């Protein structure tokens, strides 16, 4: 009888350790990078703007590739065609105003106040 209680305790302890390890590895996975996500839209910034403005919730957290002319830049990102703000996750190459670029990024919303679409985790495509 005593040996049976000991075996049950060992099995219970082993099950707790295994489930703890599985939960830890599941919760501590690194986030998927923008490079590995599937692209939902490819085209120009001018063509994407009306689609995203009328159905912004449908495009949330989707990856898009947009091509446009750089109209302004700051330390965190650039603006394409005065409509799409692209925030970079890391320091990017030197970008010159009036340069045409192709940007891959994740759509995070539409800013009514500035009348801009917002992308984050952006990378410059070749």
Secondary structure, DSSP 8 states (H G I E B T S, - for coil): -HHHHHHHHHHHHHHHHHHHHHHHHHHT-----GGGS-EEEEEEHHHHHHHHHHTHHHHTT-EEEEEEEEEEE-SSEEEETTTEEEEESS------TT-EEEEEEEEEEEETTTTEEEEEEEEEE-
